[in-house]
Amino acid sequence: MTRTSERRTAARYEVERRLAPHVDEKWAEAFVIELRLLDVAGDALGAALAEVESHCAESGEPAVAAFGDPVTYARSLDLPAQREGRWDAVAVLGPVGTQFVGLLVLGWGVASIVLARREGGAAPSVEVTFGMVALLVAFEVAILVFYRHSSAALRRVLDRPVVSFVVLTALMTAFAVGAVLLDGVLVTLPAWPVAVVGALVLVGGTAWSLVQARRGTLEDPILSPVPTAGAVDEERVEKDAGERLLSASVTWIFPLLALASLGATWLVAGR
């Protein structure tokens, strides 16, 4: 195994190795993932993993021999799922939904400005169609449905990643086609204010996402009820590189897409 592979493996099983060093890391990972999919809170999950660790450490018996399949055992515990707070959906969906709306509105405004400039006609305007509104509504409904059924959806993704990718691609294509076909105009708006509003909404959504990431509002760390070797204040353990990359990707993907689209339209306008 190369050093790079060793580092990746260490990062992947960091939690399992730290909290359950006597449990096979792959067994522990499957156990943790299943409890996460069942919406078990981090402290309850840590307690369940600690029980497995205690048994394996004292008896020397492998987890698979003592408890069987990790997924089946996790389900058999019947641990209570986390109770959702009133604003959980807003905290999860708000930043992403706001950024997406801002990106679309900004794109519509900029595209209309570029088109008017190239044609040298009247003041640029945005024709808001049924398709545009349907695209916005469809996206917001889609992420709301995903949030409400996130455990089932993530289970499907983990079990059948290729099929999930095909389904997601098909849905995105359907949204795009619907936006083009439903071309009836609802209202016509001046393009510059539309672009400014879109930019402000995008910036606001990005700031919201940064605040959420800094506060750690959505974090639910796995906490062991007993001290673990080498563990220091587990609630303050830093995220690993992969988690930081994922958080940054979620926050900056829409601003980067906006910059890319603005750059493309600038090149088109300059021709």
N, C-alpha and C positions, 0 to 999 in steps of 0.2 A: 504493500500500500504506500503510495507517495505521500509526501508531507502535506500536499494540498488536500488529498483525500482524507488524511488523518484530521486535518483542521476542520474540514466540512463535517466529518462524523462527530467530532467533539462538540462542534456548535449545535449540530442537530439534536444530540442527546444530552445537552448540558443540564437541563432541568432533571431529566430522569437519573443521570449519574450523580447529581448533587443530592437529590432527595431520596433516591433508592439505589444506592451503590451495589447492593447485594441482589438486585433484581435484573434479569436480562433486559437490556436497554430496549430491544425491539418489542418485547412483551409490554414493558412499561409504557412505551410510546403509544402502542395500540390501545392500551387501557386508558391513558390520558385523553387521547383523541376521542374515544367513544364517550367518555364522561363529558367532554367539552360539547360534543354533538347533542348530548342529552341536557345541555344547559345547566350542568351542575356547577355551583359556585366554587371559586378557587380554594377557599379554606376547606370546604367539604371534600373536594377532590384531593387536596393534599393529605387530609386525614385518612382517606381510603387508601391512598398510595403508601402512607406511613404504616398502615396495618399490614399490607403485603410485605413491605420492607422488613418489618419487625419479625414476621414469621420466617421469611427466607434467611434472615441473619441468624436467628436462633436455631433453626432446624437444619440449615444448610440445604434445604430442599428447593429445587428450582420452582419458579412461580408457575410454570405451565403444569408441573406435576401436582402442585398443591391446589391451584385454583382453576386449572383448565384453560380454555380459550379466553384471552383477555377481553374480547368484545362481549362474549356471553356472560362472563363474570361481572363485567361492569354493568350490564343490563340487569343482572340478578340482584344487585345491591338495592335497586329501586330508590336511589337517593333523590331528594326533592330538587326540582328545577328552581333556578333563580326567579324571584318575583321581579317583574319588570316595573321600573319606575314610570311615572306618568310621562316624563319627557325623554325617555330612552330613545323612542323612535325619532324624535326631533334631533337629539344629539348625534345619532348615527346617520340619518338621512339628510339632515339639514345642510351641512357643508357641501357634500357631493351634489345634491340636487340643485343648490344655489349656483355652484360653479358651472354645472352643465347648462342651466338656463342662461347664465351670463355669457358662456361661450357661444351658444347658438344665436342669441340676440345680437351680440357683437359681430358675429360672422355675417348675419343678414344685413346689418347696417353697413359694414365695410364693403361687402360685395356690391350693394346697391350704389355706393359712392364710386367705387372703381368703374362699374358699368356705365354710370352717367358720365364720368370723366372721359372714358374712351369714346362714347358716342357723341359727346359735346352737346348734349341736349339740355333739357330743363333741369331744375334743381333735383338732386337725387331723392328718391323716395322708396320706401319699403312697402310692398304689397303683402300684407299679412293674409295668408291663405288658410283654408280649413286644414290643409296638410301640415302646415307649420304648428298650428295649435294642437292638432292631433299628435304630432311627434312629441311635443312637450308633455302633454297629458299622459301619453303612452309610457314615456320614460319614467315619469314620477310614479305612475301606478306600478310599473315593473319593479322598481327598487323597493316600493312599499310592500309588494307581494313577496319579494325575496327576503325582506327583513322579517316579515311575519312568519315565513316558513324557511328561515335560514338553515335550521338544523337539517331538515329533510333535503333542502337544495344542496347543501355542502356534502351530505352523505352521498347523493347521486354523483356529484363532481368527483369525489374521492373514489367511488366504485367504478365509474365509467367516464373518465376524463375526456376521451375522444368523442364519445356521443354527446357529452355536455358541451364541448367546444362547437360541434356541428349545430346543436340546437341553438346556442347563443348566437352563432353567426347567422343562422336562418332568421332569428327574431330581429336582429339588427338590420338585416336586408329587408325584411318585411316593413319595418318602421320607415326605412329610407324610401322604399317604393311607394308606400302609402303617402308619405309627405309630398312626393312628386305628382302622384295621380290626383290627389285631392287639391286641385289648383284653383278652386273657387275663391275669389278675393273677399275677405271679411271687411278689411279696413286698410286705407293707405296712410302711411305715416312718413314724416320727413326722416331721411336716413341719418343725418348727423345726430339728432337727439337719441335715435334708436341705438346707434353705435356707442354713444356716451353712456346711456343707461346700461347697456350690456357690459361695458368695461367696468362700471361701478359695481354691478352685481357680481361680476367675476372676482374683482378685488375683494369685495365683502365676503364672498364664499371662501376665498383663500385665507383671509385673515381669521375667519371663523374656524377653519380647519387647523390653522396653526395654534390657535388658542386651545382647541380640544387636544391637540397633540402635546402641548406643553403641560396642560393640567393633568393629562393622563386620565381623562374622564371615563374612557371606555376600557381601561385596563382592569383586569381581574387576575392578579398573579396567583400562582399555585403556592399555597403556604402550608408548610408542614407544622403539625402541632408540637413536634419535638425538635430540639436543636440538631442541626446537621453539621457534619464535619466540614470546616472551612467556610461555613455559611455566615455571612455578616449582614444583619438587618435585611432580611429577604425582601421586605416591602420596598427597599430602595435599590435592589439589584439592577444594574444598568441593563438596558436592552442590548441584545447582541446585534451584530452588524446587519444580519438579515432582517430583523424587526425594524431597525432604523431605516433601512432601505425601503421596506414596504411602506412605512409611515410617510417617508418623503415622497414616494411615488404617488400615493393617494392624494397627498396635498398638492403636488406640483404638476400632475399630469395634465389638467385642464389649462393652467396658465401656459405650459409649454406648447400645448396644441394651439392655443390662441396665438402665441408668438410665431409658430410655424405657419399658420394660415395667413397671418398678417404679412409675413415675409413673402409668401407666395403671391398674395394679391398685390404687394408692392412691386414685385418683379413683373407681374402681368400689366400693371398700370403703366410701368415705365416703357413698355414696348410700343 
